[in-house]
Structure formats: C-alpha cells, structure tokens
Amino acid sequence: MVLALEGEAPALAKLLRSEGARVLGLMERVELRLAEVAAGHGAPLATHAGDTIAAGGKRLRPLLVLIAAADAPGDAGGAVRAAVAVELIHSATLVHDDVLDGAALRRGHPTVVSAAGRALATATGDLLFSRAFAELAASGHREQVAALSAASTALALGELRQREDAWDPTVSPQRYLERCELKTARLFQAACELGAHQCEGGAIAALGAFGRSIGLAFQVLDDVLDVTGPAERTGKHRGTDLLDGTVTLPLILARQQDSSLATTDLRALSGPADAERLCDAIAATGALEEARTHALELVADAKAALPTLDSFRRRALELVADAVAERYA
C-alpha cells in the first residue's frame, strides 16, 4: 500500500513510515483479510473477486478508516474489520459499474465483465457486497452496520441518478454534485465515521464531514481526469465517460461558456476520436480550471474543518486530502 502511495503521495508515505507503524501494521492485516475473503468461496468467483481486490490501488478508503481509528484501544480488530468492509463495498461497486458500462478495462487491466461475462461479473459484485456486511456484522455494533448500509444505499441511488441523467444537456452543477455525493462521497464519509467509531469521543460527525468533502473533490477531479488524462495514466481513452453519456462537471461548465457545446448531443459521438475532440473543446473554455478550483476549495475546507486530533492523525488526514488533490495537479 505504501509503495502505491510513493509516486503520488510521497509525503503521506513518508509520514506513515516514520510515525504510522501501527496504521501500517493494521493495513497489512487488512490486506491479508481481503485475500482470505476473496479466496473463501471457491473458483471461479474467488479468482475474479481476488483479481478485483488485488487491483485496488492506493486503498484510500480503508486507510481513512485506520487513520481515523489510529488511537483505538486494544488490537484494533474492529477497525480492521471496518476497513475490510469499506474496501469490499468499493470493489463491488467497481465490478457492478463495469457491468453497467460494458467496460473492457479497469486500471489498464481487463474487467471481470470483459473476462468472464455479465452474469459472473454481477455475481462477483454481489459476493463482495455480501461479504462486506458479514465482515462488519462480526463487530456486533449495529450503528456501524447502519452507517455502511446508508452509504451502500446512497451508492445505488447515485448510480440510478447517473442513469437518469445520461445524455441530458440540462443537468445542473447542483444536480451533478448531489449525484457525486451519493455515488462517491458517502463511502468516504462512512470510512471516516467507521474509524471514528472505534475511539472514545471519536468526533464521528466531524470526521464524517471531512470524508464527505474529500470524496466530493475526488469525484470532481476524477471527472476532470477523464477529459485530460492520457490513457497510460487512466487506463482508458480520454472522454470515455462522455461516450457513455455521463454528463460531468467539466462538460456542464463548458456548456455555460460555449453556446456551441450547449447543443452538442453526446449520442452523436461515434467513437474515441470524437470524444477526444470534445475533450479539447471543453478544455478550451476554461471549464477544467473552474472544476479543479471547486475541488481544491472542497479539500481546503475539509482540512480547515478538521476537529481537534492528535498530531499524527491530523497530519495524516491532511496528507490524504492533499493526495486527493495532488494526483490531478
């Protein structure tokens, strides 16, 4: 996990190595448990679940759980279970998103749906969802299960809203941000809340608000990267979301600046070349800078509103927020 952070969040990786031995030890336990969960249901589901989990990137969501729970008493088994559960939910949504989008690649690797078909991919996502709640239920804390359940419901509602908004030229910035909160920010919020639940006086609401804000920034910047990012970095062509009919903030803002884009029908995009030309047109309006500015304001507000915490937890959370922002600098 630290190796995955080195390239894009070196300051965070350095802090974890110098002061975060406990967090790193817990993260090793999370990785082992994730592998056990994936392997526990036999082939072929275990193979596809394991591949999905192994491709998990920087593990920001479980890392948020463990940092928020850094001063939890005892062996922190509850924090480990919560971190595993959050990552399983995230992995499940990736599999299901790829099924809905018919995506061939995820982080540069074949998706479950492209490798094994729609039925097995759907079952793999379902398995990951169910295992997440089984993992968290073992803690015996109903309020934590309720928090993860609320985030999972929000994920589904966000996906439904994204489908409702597909191809729609009238989507407003507010509607877009509400969708992002449901589809992305609420799981970041739940990660922080679940970690805070492990501590005495854990500032649950305040840390949840921090997670929500950086989750919103994460999604806005991810949508910026869809317009700007080279395929070797994102694992997909520029404008892939636009080809799927997903109306994102860069396009919404660009339409406000350029009347010719206001009448652009995403259904008319015939392939990656058309999508790249639209990306260039969006960039020419200044919409990308406006979207980035909004995301960076969310990150700054999140850091400023952090509650009173010990020095390590505050610095680590600030650096997670910086990592969200700096990846897209």
C-alpha positions as CSV (number, residue, x, y, z in Angstrom):
1,M,0.0,0.0,0.0
2,V,2.8,2.4,0.9
3,L,4.5,1.6,-2.4
4,A,1.3,2.6,-4.2
5,L,1.4,6.0,-2.4
6,E,5.1,6.7,-3.1
7,G,4.6,8.1,-6.6
8,E,1.5,10.3,-6.0
9,A,1.6,11.0,-2.2
10,P,5.2,10.8,-1.1
11,A,4.7,13.0,1.9
12,L,1.9,10.7,3.2
13,A,4.0,7.6,2.5
14,K,6.9,9.2,4.5
15,L,4.7,10.1,7.4
16,L,3.3,6.5,7.6
17,R,6.8,5.1,7.5
18,S,8.1,7.4,10.2
19,E,5.2,7.7,12.6
20,G,2.5,5.4,11.4
21,A,3.8,1.9,12.3
22,R,0.5,0.9,13.9
23,V,-1.5,2.0,10.8
24,L,0.9,0.1,8.5
25,G,0.6,-3.0,10.7
26,L,-3.2,-2.8,10.6
27,M,-3.1,-2.2,6.8
28,E,-1.2,-5.5,6.5
29,R,-3.9,-7.2,8.4
30,V,-6.5,-5.7,6.1
31,E,-4.7,-6.9,3.0
32,L,-4.4,-10.4,4.5
33,R,-8.1,-10.5,5.4
34,L,-9.1,-9.2,1.9
35,A,-7.2,-12.1,0.3
36,E,-8.8,-14.6,2.7
37,V,-12.3,-13.3,1.9
38,A,-11.7,-13.4,-1.8
39,A,-10.3,-17.0,-1.6
40,G,-13.0,-18.3,0.6
41,H,-15.7,-19.0,-1.9
42,G,-14.1,-21.3,-4.5
43,A,-13.3,-20.8,-8.2
44,P,-14.4,-19.1,-10.4
45,L,-15.8,-16.4,-8.1
46,A,-12.7,-16.4,-5.9
47,T,-10.5,-15.7,-8.9
48,H,-12.4,-12.7,-10.1
49,A,-13.1,-11.3,-6.6
50,G,-9.4,-11.7,-5.9
51,D,-8.3,-10.0,-9.1
52,T,-10.6,-7.1,-8.4
53,I,-9.4,-6.6,-4.8
54,A,-5.7,-7.0,-5.8
55,A,-6.1,-4.2,-8.3
56,G,-7.2,-1.9,-5.5
57,G,-4.7,1.0,-6.0
58,K,-3.8,3.2,-3.0
59,R,-6.6,1.9,-0.7
60,L,-7.6,5.4,0.3
61,R,-10.9,4.3,1.8
62,P,-9.6,1.7,4.2
63,L,-6.6,3.9,5.0
64,L,-9.1,6.6,6.1
65,V,-10.7,4.1,8.5
66,L,-7.4,3.2,10.0
67,I,-6.1,6.8,10.4
68,A,-9.4,7.8,12.0
69,A,-9.1,4.9,14.4
70,A,-5.4,5.3,15.0
71,D,-5.7,5.7,18.8
72,A,-8.3,2.9,19.2
73,P,-7.6,0.7,22.2
74,G,-6.7,-2.9,22.1
75,D,-5.7,-4.8,19.0
76,A,-8.0,-2.7,16.8
77,G,-9.7,-5.7,15.3
78,G,-12.9,-3.7,14.9
79,A,-11.0,-1.1,12.8
80,V,-9.5,-3.8,10.6
81,R,-13.0,-5.3,10.0
82,A,-14.4,-1.9,9.2
83,A,-11.5,-1.2,6.8
84,V,-12.0,-4.5,5.0
85,A,-15.8,-3.9,4.7
86,V,-15.3,-0.5,3.2
87,E,-12.8,-1.8,0.6
88,L,-15.1,-4.7,-0.3
89,I,-18.0,-2.3,-0.9
90,H,-15.8,-0.2,-3.1
91,S,-14.6,-3.2,-5.1
92,A,-18.2,-4.4,-5.5
93,T,-19.2,-1.1,-7.0
94,L,-16.3,-1.1,-9.4
95,V,-17.4,-4.5,-10.7
96,H,-21.0,-3.5,-11.0
97,D,-20.1,-0.2,-12.7
98,D,-18.2,-2.1,-15.3
99,V,-21.1,-4.4,-15.9
100,L,-23.4,-1.4,-16.4
101,D,-21.0,0.4,-18.6
102,G,-19.8,-2.7,-20.5
103,A,-16.2,-1.5,-19.7
104,A,-13.4,-3.5,-21.1
105,L,-10.6,-2.1,-18.9
106,R,-10.2,-1.1,-15.3
107,R,-6.9,0.5,-14.3
108,G,-5.4,-0.9,-17.5
109,H,-6.5,-4.5,-16.9
110,P,-9.4,-6.5,-18.3
111,T,-12.6,-6.1,-16.2
112,V,-14.5,-9.0,-14.8
113,V,-17.3,-8.5,-17.2
114,S,-15.0,-8.5,-20.2
115,A,-13.1,-11.6,-19.0
116,A,-16.0,-13.7,-17.7
117,G,-19.3,-12.2,-18.9
118,R,-22.1,-10.3,-17.4
119,A,-23.6,-13.0,-15.2
120,L,-20.4,-14.0,-13.5
121,A,-19.4,-10.3,-13.0
122,T,-22.7,-9.5,-11.4
123,A,-22.4,-12.5,-9.1
124,T,-18.8,-11.4,-8.2
125,G,-20.0,-7.9,-7.3
126,D,-22.9,-9.3,-5.3
127,L,-20.5,-11.6,-3.4
128,L,-18.2,-8.7,-2.5
129,F,-21.2,-6.7,-1.2
130,S,-22.5,-9.5,0.9
131,R,-19.1,-10.3,2.4
132,A,-18.6,-6.6,3.4
133,F,-21.7,-6.7,5.6
134,A,-20.8,-10.1,7.0
135,E,-17.4,-8.7,7.9
136,L,-18.7,-5.7,9.7
137,A,-21.6,-7.5,11.4
138,A,-18.9,-9.6,13.2
139,S,-18.1,-6.5,15.2
140,G,-21.5,-6.6,16.8
141,H,-22.0,-2.8,16.5
142,R,-25.4,-2.0,14.9
143,E,-24.6,1.6,14.4
144,Q,-21.6,0.8,12.3
145,V,-23.6,-1.6,10.1
146,A,-26.2,1.1,9.8
147,A,-23.6,3.6,8.6
148,L,-22.2,1.3,5.9
149,S,-25.8,0.3,4.9
150,A,-26.6,4.0,4.4
151,A,-23.5,4.5,2.3
152,S,-24.4,1.5,0.2
153,T,-27.9,2.7,-0.3
154,A,-26.5,6.1,-1.4
155,L,-24.2,4.4,-3.9
156,A,-27.2,2.6,-5.5
157,L,-29.2,5.8,-5.6
158,G,-26.3,7.7,-7.1
159,E,-25.9,5.1,-9.8
160,L,-29.6,5.3,-10.6
161,R,-29.4,9.1,-10.8
162,Q,-26.4,8.9,-13.1
163,R,-28.5,6.6,-15.4
164,E,-31.4,9.1,-15.2
165,D,-29.1,12.0,-16.2
166,A,-27.4,10.2,-19.1
167,W,-27.2,12.2,-22.3
168,D,-29.2,15.0,-20.6
169,P,-28.0,18.5,-21.7
170,T,-29.9,20.3,-18.9
171,V,-28.1,18.7,-15.9
172,S,-27.1,21.5,-13.5
173,P,-24.0,21.7,-11.4
174,Q,-26.1,21.2,-8.2
175,R,-27.7,18.1,-9.6
176,Y,-24.2,16.8,-10.6
177,L,-22.8,17.4,-7.1
178,E,-25.8,15.7,-5.5
179,R,-25.1,12.7,-7.6
180,C,-21.4,12.7,-6.7
181,E,-22.2,12.9,-3.0
182,L,-24.4,9.8,-3.3
183,K,-22.1,7.8,-5.7
184,T,-18.7,8.6,-4.2
185,A,-18.6,11.0,-1.2
186,R,-20.9,9.0,1.1
187,L,-18.5,6.0,1.1
188,F,-15.5,8.3,2.0
189,Q,-17.8,9.7,4.8
190,A,-18.6,6.2,6.0
191,A,-14.9,5.3,6.1
192,C,-14.1,8.1,8.4
193,E,-17.2,7.5,10.6
194,L,-16.4,3.8,11.0
195,G,-12.9,4.6,12.0
196,A,-14.0,7.3,14.5
197,H,-16.5,4.8,16.0
198,Q,-13.5,2.8,17.3
199,C,-12.3,5.6,19.5
200,E,-13.5,7.2,22.7
201,G,-15.0,10.6,21.8
202,G,-14.2,9.9,18.2
203,A,-15.6,13.1,16.6
204,I,-17.7,10.9,14.4
205,A,-19.8,13.7,12.7
206,A,-16.8,16.0,12.2
207,L,-14.6,13.3,10.6
208,G,-17.5,12.1,8.5
209,A,-17.9,15.6,7.1
210,F,-14.2,15.6,6.3
211,G,-14.6,12.4,4.4
212,R,-17.6,13.7,2.5
213,S,-15.7,16.8,1.3
214,I,-12.7,15.0,0.1
215,G,-14.9,12.3,-1.5
216,L,-16.7,15.1,-3.5
217,A,-13.3,16.5,-4.5
218,F,-12.1,13.1,-5.5
219,Q,-15.1,12.6,-7.9
220,V,-14.9,16.1,-9.4
221,L,-11.1,15.6,-10.1
222,D,-11.7,12.1,-11.4
223,D,-14.1,13.6,-14.0
224,V,-11.5,16.3,-14.8
225,L,-9.1,13.4,-15.4
226,D,-11.5,11.8,-17.8
227,V,-11.2,14.9,-20.0
228,T,-7.4,15.5,-19.6
229,G,-5.8,12.2,-18.6
230,P,-3.6,10.2,-21.0
231,A,-4.6,6.6,-21.5
232,E,-1.4,5.3,-19.9
233,R,-2.3,7.1,-16.7
234,T,-6.0,6.4,-16.5
235,G,-6.2,3.0,-18.3
236,K,-8.9,4.3,-20.7
237,H,-9.3,6.8,-23.5
238,R,-10.0,10.5,-22.9
239,G,-13.7,11.1,-22.9
240,T,-14.8,7.6,-22.0
241,D,-17.4,8.9,-19.6
242,L,-18.7,11.3,-22.3
243,L,-19.0,8.4,-24.8
244,D,-21.1,6.6,-22.1
245,G,-23.4,9.6,-21.9
246,T,-22.3,10.6,-18.4
247,V,-22.7,14.3,-18.0
248,T,-19.9,15.6,-15.8
249,L,-18.9,18.9,-14.3
250,P,-16.4,19.9,-16.9
251,L,-19.0,19.5,-19.7
252,I,-21.7,21.3,-17.6
253,L,-19.4,24.3,-17.0
254,A,-18.1,24.3,-20.6
255,R,-21.7,24.4,-21.9
256,Q,-22.2,27.6,-19.9
257,Q,-19.2,29.2,-21.6
258,D,-19.6,28.0,-25.2
259,S,-23.0,28.0,-26.8
260,S,-22.0,25.6,-29.4
261,L,-21.3,23.0,-26.7
262,A,-24.7,23.6,-25.2
263,T,-26.3,22.0,-28.3
264,T,-23.8,19.1,-28.5
265,D,-25.6,15.7,-28.4
266,L,-23.4,13.1,-26.7
267,R,-25.2,10.4,-28.6
268,A,-23.6,11.8,-31.8
269,L,-20.1,10.8,-30.6
270,S,-19.1,7.9,-32.8
271,G,-16.0,6.8,-31.0
272,P,-12.8,7.8,-29.1
273,A,-11.7,10.3,-31.8
274,D,-14.9,12.2,-31.5
275,A,-14.7,12.1,-27.7
276,E,-11.2,13.4,-27.7
277,R,-12.2,16.4,-29.9
278,L,-15.0,17.2,-27.5
279,C,-12.5,17.0,-24.6
280,D,-10.3,19.5,-26.4
281,A,-13.3,21.8,-26.9
282,I,-14.2,21.5,-23.2
283,A,-10.6,22.4,-22.2
284,A,-10.6,25.5,-24.5
285,T,-13.4,27.0,-22.4
286,G,-11.5,27.1,-19.1
287,A,-14.0,24.7,-17.6
288,L,-11.3,22.3,-16.4
289,E,-9.7,25.0,-14.3
290,E,-13.0,26.1,-12.9
291,A,-13.8,22.5,-11.9
292,R,-10.3,22.0,-10.4
293,T,-10.7,25.2,-8.4
294,H,-14.0,24.0,-6.9
295,A,-12.4,20.6,-6.0
296,L,-9.4,22.3,-4.3
297,E,-11.7,24.5,-2.3
298,L,-13.5,21.4,-1.0
299,V,-10.1,19.9,0.0
300,A,-9.1,23.2,1.7
301,D,-12.4,23.4,3.5
302,A,-12.2,19.8,4.7
303,K,-8.7,20.4,6.2
304,A,-9.7,23.6,7.8
305,A,-12.7,22.0,9.5
306,L,-10.9,19.0,11.0
307,P,-11.7,18.6,14.7
308,T,-9.1,18.6,17.5
309,L,-7.0,15.5,17.0
310,D,-3.5,14.2,18.0
311,S,-0.7,15.4,15.8
312,F,-0.3,12.2,13.8
313,R,-4.0,11.8,12.9
314,R,-4.4,15.4,11.9
315,R,-1.3,15.4,9.7
316,A,-2.2,12.0,8.2
317,L,-5.7,13.1,7.3
318,E,-4.4,16.4,5.8
319,L,-2.0,14.5,3.7
320,V,-4.8,12.1,2.5
321,A,-6.7,15.2,1.4
322,D,-3.6,16.6,-0.3
323,A,-3.1,13.2,-2.1
324,V,-6.7,13.5,-3.5
325,A,-5.8,16.9,-4.8
326,E,-2.2,16.4,-5.9
327,R,-2.9,13.3,-8.1
328,Y,-4.6,15.6,-10.6
329,A,-2.2,18.6,-10.4
